[in-house]
Amino acid sequence: MAIGLSVLLPATPAAAHNSLTGSDPRNGARLAAAPKRIELRFLATPAPATTKITVTGPDNVPAAGGAPTFTGNRVSVPFKPGAAGLYIVGYRVGSTDGHPVTGEIRFTLTTGTPAEPPSATTTATSAASASAPPTGAGASSAAVPASPPASPTLAADRRSDDGGSGWLWALGAVALLALLGGAFLLRRRVARG
């Protein structure tokens, strides 16, 4: 019986932690139209006093359009879209065991306030300057168009986002296996006695 209880005890504190169960838009989504609100769903009801939600867009520009509203285990924040690009929704909520839980979801807005898209003239000039040989030392550096810095950043963010919550799933699986093993041992001991 002691073995069964010792296997069950480590799972109890994990059950006291709050966690994100879903969001709208979902993590990793690519959206052509901006949502009016961003909604986060949690395992337990978050307390307004201990909950903090931030929304930032490209170039770390704030994109929350107001204060969060709470309905049961859901928190929604008005969304103020800006330029097309990566948006990060950060959250910090309290748990019944007193430990804060933090995390983030990321989504990409493919349209929005244009972040100075290249015009037809700029594209033609860039193509012409790329094919023309440079005429002077200053001309070669001025003729090379600057590559957008967002592309490598977005690729790096996607790589880091893919494995960000994997450890949470692994921890949950281990806790579930421990719980099932403890229940099995407890049942087996009760059947013998």
C-alpha positions as CSV (number, residue, x, y, z in Angstrom):
1,M,0.0,0.0,0.0
2,A,2.9,2.4,0.8
3,I,4.3,1.8,-2.7
4,G,1.0,2.7,-4.3
5,L,0.7,5.9,-2.2
6,S,4.2,7.0,-2.9
7,V,3.6,6.6,-6.7
8,L,0.4,8.6,-6.4
9,L,1.8,11.4,-4.3
10,P,4.1,13.0,-6.9
11,A,1.1,13.5,-9.2
12,T,-0.8,15.6,-6.7
13,P,1.2,18.8,-7.0
14,A,1.2,18.6,-10.8
15,A,-2.6,18.6,-10.7
16,A,-2.6,21.9,-8.7
17,H,-0.8,23.7,-11.5
18,N,-2.9,25.6,-14.0
19,S,-2.1,25.2,-17.6
20,L,-3.1,26.5,-21.0
21,T,-5.6,24.1,-22.7
22,G,-6.2,26.0,-26.0
23,S,-6.3,29.3,-27.7
24,D,-8.0,31.2,-30.5
25,P,-6.0,31.8,-32.6
26,R,-4.2,28.5,-32.0
27,N,-0.4,28.4,-31.5
28,G,1.4,28.6,-34.8
29,A,-1.6,29.7,-36.8
30,R,-1.2,31.8,-40.0
31,L,-4.0,34.3,-40.4
32,A,-5.0,36.4,-43.4
33,A,-7.6,38.3,-41.4
34,A,-6.9,39.7,-37.9
35,P,-9.2,38.4,-35.1
36,K,-11.1,41.0,-33.0
37,R,-10.1,39.2,-29.8
38,I,-7.5,36.7,-28.6
39,E,-8.8,34.0,-26.3
40,L,-6.8,31.8,-24.0
41,R,-8.4,28.7,-22.3
42,F,-7.0,27.3,-19.1
43,L,-7.4,24.1,-17.1
44,A,-8.5,26.0,-14.0
45,T,-10.3,29.4,-13.6
46,P,-7.6,32.1,-13.6
47,A,-7.9,34.9,-11.0
48,P,-7.9,38.4,-12.5
49,A,-5.6,39.7,-9.7
50,T,-2.8,37.2,-10.6
51,T,-3.3,37.0,-14.4
52,K,-1.2,39.0,-16.8
53,I,-1.6,38.9,-20.6
54,T,0.6,40.7,-23.1
55,V,0.3,40.9,-26.8
56,T,3.2,42.2,-28.9
57,G,3.5,42.4,-32.7
58,P,6.4,42.8,-35.1
59,D,9.2,45.0,-33.7
60,N,7.9,44.4,-30.2
61,V,4.9,46.8,-30.7
62,P,2.1,46.4,-28.2
63,A,-1.0,44.9,-29.8
64,A,-3.5,44.5,-26.9
65,G,-6.5,46.7,-27.5
66,G,-7.7,46.8,-23.9
67,A,-7.9,45.0,-20.6
68,P,-8.5,41.3,-20.5
69,T,-12.0,39.9,-19.7
70,F,-12.6,36.7,-17.7
71,T,-15.3,34.2,-18.3
72,G,-14.9,30.9,-16.3
73,N,-11.6,29.4,-17.4
74,R,-11.3,31.7,-20.5
75,V,-9.5,35.0,-20.7
76,S,-9.9,37.2,-23.8
77,V,-8.1,40.3,-24.8
78,P,-9.1,42.8,-27.5
79,F,-6.6,42.6,-30.4
80,K,-5.2,45.7,-32.1
81,P,-3.5,44.5,-35.2
82,G,-0.6,46.3,-36.7
83,A,1.9,45.3,-39.4
84,A,1.9,41.8,-40.9
85,G,4.2,39.5,-39.1
86,L,4.7,37.5,-35.9
87,Y,2.5,38.2,-32.9
88,I,3.3,36.8,-29.4
89,V,0.7,36.4,-26.7
90,G,2.4,36.0,-23.3
91,Y,0.5,34.9,-20.2
92,R,1.2,34.5,-16.5
93,V,-1.5,32.9,-14.3
94,G,-1.5,31.7,-10.7
95,S,-2.1,28.1,-9.7
96,T,-3.8,26.7,-6.6
97,D,-0.5,25.6,-5.3
98,G,0.8,29.2,-5.4
99,H,3.3,28.8,-8.3
100,P,2.7,31.1,-11.3
101,V,2.5,29.4,-14.7
102,T,3.9,31.4,-17.7
103,G,4.0,30.7,-21.4
104,E,3.2,32.1,-24.8
105,I,1.4,31.4,-28.0
106,R,2.6,32.7,-31.4
107,F,0.7,33.3,-34.5
108,T,1.5,35.1,-37.8
109,L,-0.7,37.7,-39.3
110,T,-0.1,37.6,-43.1
111,T,-2.0,40.9,-43.8
112,G,-2.3,44.0,-41.8
113,T,-1.0,47.5,-41.7
114,P,1.6,47.3,-44.5
115,A,5.1,47.3,-43.2
116,E,6.3,49.4,-46.2
117,P,5.9,46.7,-48.9
118,P,8.2,47.1,-51.9
119,S,6.6,49.1,-54.7
120,A,6.8,48.3,-58.4
121,T,9.5,51.0,-58.9
122,T,11.6,49.7,-56.0
123,T,11.4,46.1,-57.4
124,A,12.4,47.3,-60.9
125,T,15.2,49.4,-59.5
126,S,16.5,46.5,-57.4
127,A,16.4,44.1,-60.4
128,A,18.2,46.7,-62.6
129,S,20.8,47.4,-60.0
130,A,21.4,43.7,-59.4
131,S,22.1,43.1,-63.1
132,A,24.2,46.3,-63.7
133,P,27.8,46.2,-62.8
134,P,28.8,48.6,-60.0
135,T,30.5,51.8,-61.2
136,G,32.1,52.9,-58.0
137,A,33.0,51.9,-54.5
138,G,29.9,53.6,-53.0
139,A,27.6,52.4,-55.8
140,S,27.9,48.7,-55.0
141,S,26.9,49.1,-51.4
142,A,24.0,51.5,-52.2
143,A,22.6,49.2,-55.0
144,V,22.3,46.1,-52.9
145,P,18.8,46.0,-51.4
146,A,18.6,45.2,-47.7
147,S,17.1,41.8,-47.0
148,P,14.1,41.9,-44.6
149,P,15.3,41.0,-41.1
150,A,12.0,39.3,-40.2
151,S,12.5,36.2,-42.3
152,P,15.4,34.7,-40.3
153,T,13.8,35.7,-37.0
154,L,10.5,34.0,-38.0
155,A,12.3,30.9,-39.0
156,A,14.2,30.8,-35.7
157,D,10.9,31.5,-33.8
158,R,9.2,28.6,-35.6
159,R,12.1,26.2,-34.7
160,S,12.0,27.3,-31.0
161,D,8.2,27.1,-31.0
162,D,8.1,23.5,-32.2
163,G,9.7,22.1,-29.1
164,G,8.6,24.7,-26.5
165,S,5.8,22.8,-24.9
166,G,7.0,19.3,-25.7
167,W,8.4,18.9,-22.2
168,L,5.0,19.7,-20.7
169,W,3.5,16.8,-22.7
170,A,6.3,14.5,-21.6
171,L,5.8,15.5,-17.9
172,G,2.1,14.9,-18.2
173,A,2.6,11.5,-19.7
174,V,5.0,10.5,-16.9
175,A,2.5,11.7,-14.3
176,L,-0.3,9.8,-16.0
177,L,1.9,6.6,-16.2
178,A,2.8,7.0,-12.5
179,L,-0.9,7.4,-11.6
180,L,-1.9,4.4,-13.6
181,G,0.9,2.3,-12.1
182,G,0.0,3.3,-8.6
183,A,-3.6,2.5,-9.2
184,F,-2.7,-0.9,-10.6
185,L,-0.5,-1.7,-7.6
186,L,-3.1,-0.5,-5.1
187,R,-5.8,-2.6,-6.8
188,R,-3.5,-5.7,-6.9
189,R,-2.8,-5.3,-3.1
190,V,-6.5,-4.9,-2.3
191,A,-7.3,-8.1,-4.4
192,R,-4.7,-10.1,-2.5
193,G,-5.8,-8.9,1.0
